[in-house]
């Protein structure tokens, strides 16, 4: 009973019942996790679509933490967080077999290294600029002399590396460092998901988030390659979480702006 307490508390905090996530007998698709007794969840710190840390209290919160806890509760095992300094760094943990599941933005480069579940949440990528910037829309950013900060390996880095033709990407070791470059005038824009940029804009007086975006993105659970059974189990969990309203309640509780639940998908795909 002690092992499922975190997920049960989370379900209650969201105003729902944890009954739909109760696992009464071991499922062979997650037998290896049941045997280990823990669900190691990779947390990429810094983005509201994954997890963030309160600098004053040290508290970590976000979709990766909450859905990881709920999944651990469904299986009936302990939740264990494995933290990384940015979402893109989670992929580095694959080499050391450091985590069992993570939450990441779906991207074809990452899909070569992990398998993604059905998406549970969607938003877009856009830019944060200072108040006096001539960049009014995303099309204005891809010009000579424009410097765009991205966290190394983040979804915005992966995507813009493929599509930018004239602007320069400036890669940093964290999202906070990318925002600091905008603050000090070292770059013209920061590229990131919309909810994270809305939050960052509040810390930069006069800054603004562009109204349009340059890519629609989807959050999903990621599992290392070669775990088809685990992936099928997680797909069921994700569809239950969407259908039960768990994802919508999570978005509301975490106050994620510019985010909505992904539509349901057929488990037969």
Legacy VTK file of the C-alpha trace (Angstrom):
# vtk DataFile Version 3.0
C-alpha trace
ASCII
DATASET POLYDATA
POINTS 269 float
0.000 0.000 0.000
2.834 2.406 0.760
4.138 2.083 -2.800
0.980 3.369 -4.430
0.448 6.257 -2.034
2.071 8.987 -4.220
-0.156 8.207 -7.197
-3.243 7.973 -5.025
-2.478 11.372 -3.514
-2.006 12.838 -6.985
-5.346 11.463 -8.166
-7.063 12.987 -5.151
-5.337 16.325 -5.753
-6.762 16.354 -9.252
-10.235 15.749 -7.915
-10.560 12.252 -9.310
-10.416 8.675 -8.154
-7.361 6.474 -8.425
-9.575 3.408 -8.883
-9.235 3.317 -12.671
-5.456 3.066 -12.301
-5.386 0.269 -9.732
-3.442 -2.814 -10.822
-4.726 -5.924 -9.022
-2.525 -8.550 -10.662
0.838 -8.329 -12.423
0.635 -7.736 -16.159
3.245 -9.708 -18.147
3.915 -6.666 -20.298
5.411 -4.854 -17.296
6.682 -7.916 -15.436
10.256 -6.599 -15.498
9.160 -3.382 -13.794
7.152 -5.294 -11.201
10.198 -7.431 -10.484
12.413 -4.375 -10.039
9.814 -2.792 -7.764
10.274 0.729 -9.150
9.437 2.886 -12.146
12.488 5.049 -12.908
11.187 8.155 -14.660
13.521 10.488 -16.539
12.714 14.123 -15.714
14.089 16.827 -18.006
14.115 19.937 -15.794
13.352 23.400 -17.139
10.312 23.023 -19.400
6.690 23.228 -18.288
5.860 20.388 -20.681
8.153 18.070 -18.683
9.186 19.351 -15.237
10.359 22.515 -13.514
12.035 23.244 -10.190
10.966 26.068 -7.898
14.229 27.969 -7.238
13.063 29.081 -3.794
11.743 25.785 -2.427
13.440 23.205 -4.634
10.064 21.599 -5.373
9.836 19.819 -8.721
6.515 19.587 -10.540
5.250 18.928 -14.035
3.602 16.375 -16.328
6.573 13.990 -16.255
6.402 13.818 -12.473
2.635 13.510 -12.182
1.974 11.038 -14.993
5.008 9.021 -13.920
3.528 8.730 -10.433
0.125 7.778 -11.821
1.646 5.081 -14.041
3.671 3.695 -11.135
0.461 3.550 -9.098
-1.342 1.715 -11.896
1.411 -0.903 -12.008
1.640 -1.001 -8.214
5.312 -0.127 -7.834
7.401 2.709 -6.420
7.955 5.925 -8.403
11.592 7.053 -8.692
12.629 10.282 -10.422
15.873 10.512 -12.411
16.624 14.181 -13.062
18.417 15.807 -16.005
19.311 19.505 -16.462
17.151 19.906 -19.584
14.679 17.745 -21.526
17.126 16.961 -24.322
19.617 15.523 -21.823
17.189 12.729 -20.900
18.260 10.895 -24.051
21.806 10.704 -22.617
20.469 8.375 -19.920
19.727 5.685 -22.502
23.383 4.702 -22.715
23.473 3.895 -19.010
19.989 2.322 -18.900
19.202 4.969 -16.293
15.410 5.199 -16.728
12.404 3.060 -17.672
10.100 5.763 -19.030
10.273 9.474 -19.665
8.072 12.225 -21.046
9.353 14.083 -24.087
8.108 16.016 -27.076
7.739 13.673 -30.049
10.438 14.297 -32.658
11.748 12.109 -35.521
15.350 12.396 -34.288
14.356 11.115 -30.846
12.166 8.423 -32.425
15.352 6.840 -33.764
16.445 6.247 -30.158
13.192 5.695 -28.233
9.653 4.533 -28.926
6.857 6.999 -28.237
3.436 6.266 -26.795
0.241 7.860 -28.011
0.448 11.611 -27.292
-1.399 12.962 -24.263
-0.864 16.733 -24.623
-0.312 19.245 -27.426
0.902 22.816 -27.846
3.274 24.649 -30.198
6.810 26.006 -30.491
7.306 29.737 -30.817
9.639 32.599 -29.868
10.140 34.915 -26.914
11.513 38.339 -27.908
12.131 41.651 -26.143
9.592 44.439 -26.309
11.436 46.475 -28.948
12.140 43.573 -31.284
11.321 43.878 -34.980
10.320 40.201 -34.926
6.523 40.319 -35.071
5.880 36.787 -36.378
7.849 33.581 -36.749
8.625 34.328 -40.405
10.566 37.427 -39.297
13.031 35.352 -37.281
14.758 33.447 -40.094
16.923 36.280 -41.411
20.674 37.003 -41.484
21.939 38.540 -38.259
19.186 37.021 -36.095
20.482 34.885 -33.237
18.069 32.400 -31.654
18.838 30.709 -28.336
17.815 27.091 -27.750
18.584 24.550 -25.042
20.900 21.953 -26.567
18.989 18.866 -27.712
15.604 20.407 -26.902
12.749 20.016 -29.374
13.202 23.583 -30.627
16.881 22.837 -31.310
16.076 19.631 -33.191
13.334 21.248 -35.248
15.085 24.527 -36.085
18.282 22.697 -37.006
16.259 21.095 -39.800
14.400 24.160 -41.078
16.315 27.387 -40.385
18.118 28.734 -43.458
19.501 32.157 -42.501
19.257 32.773 -38.739
21.916 31.477 -36.325
21.159 28.999 -33.542
22.903 29.586 -30.211
22.834 26.413 -28.110
22.953 26.562 -24.314
23.192 23.968 -21.548
19.838 24.888 -20.010
16.616 26.731 -20.753
17.484 29.264 -18.045
20.768 30.037 -19.812
18.934 30.588 -23.107
16.569 33.065 -21.449
19.497 34.839 -19.780
21.051 35.439 -23.202
17.882 37.243 -24.263
17.922 39.253 -21.039
21.503 40.425 -21.651
21.057 41.081 -25.369
23.189 38.159 -26.514
20.400 36.817 -28.746
17.340 38.188 -30.496
14.927 35.416 -29.498
14.478 32.258 -27.454
12.761 29.278 -29.084
10.760 26.973 -26.827
7.285 25.573 -26.249
4.562 28.159 -25.670
3.652 27.429 -22.001
7.304 27.654 -20.938
7.794 30.925 -22.831
4.648 32.425 -21.299
6.088 31.655 -17.846
9.530 32.992 -18.785
8.021 36.193 -20.200
6.723 37.060 -16.736
10.346 37.224 -15.535
11.439 39.554 -18.362
9.576 42.884 -18.171
8.576 44.120 -21.603
9.206 40.808 -23.360
6.514 39.126 -25.429
5.645 35.703 -26.784
4.763 35.688 -30.486
1.116 34.977 -31.259
1.950 32.463 -33.988
4.082 29.338 -33.752
6.503 27.536 -36.040
5.558 23.929 -35.189
2.778 21.988 -33.466
4.192 19.591 -30.888
2.896 16.616 -28.896
3.972 15.288 -25.516
4.169 11.524 -25.073
5.792 8.900 -22.903
9.051 7.523 -24.220
10.448 4.035 -23.597
13.811 2.595 -24.649
13.746 0.573 -27.855
12.925 -3.126 -27.509
10.075 -2.881 -24.974
6.992 -3.383 -27.134
4.926 -4.870 -24.303
5.692 -1.942 -22.000
4.748 0.471 -24.787
1.391 -1.261 -25.357
0.662 -1.118 -21.630
1.536 2.592 -21.535
-0.684 3.302 -24.551
-3.616 1.859 -22.605
-2.688 4.018 -19.613
-2.464 7.167 -21.767
-5.848 6.563 -23.380
-7.409 5.937 -19.942
-5.801 9.140 -18.637
-7.290 11.165 -21.490
-10.736 9.532 -21.374
-11.064 9.823 -17.574
-10.207 13.536 -17.613
-6.940 12.976 -15.743
-4.909 14.794 -18.404
-7.295 17.755 -18.476
-7.252 18.011 -14.684
-3.464 17.848 -14.708
-3.254 20.696 -17.251
-5.588 22.768 -15.085
-3.826 21.962 -11.816
-0.382 22.771 -13.251
-1.801 25.953 -14.882
-0.314 25.125 -18.282
-1.266 27.954 -20.643
-1.528 27.333 -24.378
-1.824 23.566 -23.826
-4.653 21.108 -24.430
-5.158 17.372 -24.163
-4.353 15.372 -27.279
-7.309 13.676 -28.983
-8.008 9.981 -28.310
-6.366 7.359 -30.493
-7.269 3.785 -31.353
-5.320 1.177 -29.408
-5.440 -1.070 -32.447
-2.981 1.091 -34.398
LINES 1 270
269 0 1 2 3 4 5 6 7 8 9 10 11 12 13 14 15 16 17 18 19 20 21 22 23 24 25 26 27 28 29 30 31 32 33 34 35 36 37 38 39 40 41 42 43 44 45 46 47 48 49 50 51 52 53 54 55 56 57 58 59 60 61 62 63 64 65 66 67 68 69 70 71 72 73 74 75 76 77 78 79 80 81 82 83 84 85 86 87 88 89 90 91 92 93 94 95 96 97 98 99 100 101 102 103 104 105 106 107 108 109 110 111 112 113 114 115 116 117 118 119 120 121 122 123 124 125 126 127 128 129 130 131 132 133 134 135 136 137 138 139 140 141 142 143 144 145 146 147 148 149 150 151 152 153 154 155 156 157 158 159 160 161 162 163 164 165 166 167 168 169 170 171 172 173 174 175 176 177 178 179 180 181 182 183 184 185 186 187 188 189 190 191 192 193 194 195 196 197 198 199 200 201 202 203 204 205 206 207 208 209 210 211 212 213 214 215 216 217 218 219 220 221 222 223 224 225 226 227 228 229 230 231 232 233 234 235 236 237 238 239 240 241 242 243 244 245 246 247 248 249 250 251 252 253 254 255 256 257 258 259 260 261 262 263 264 265 266 267 268
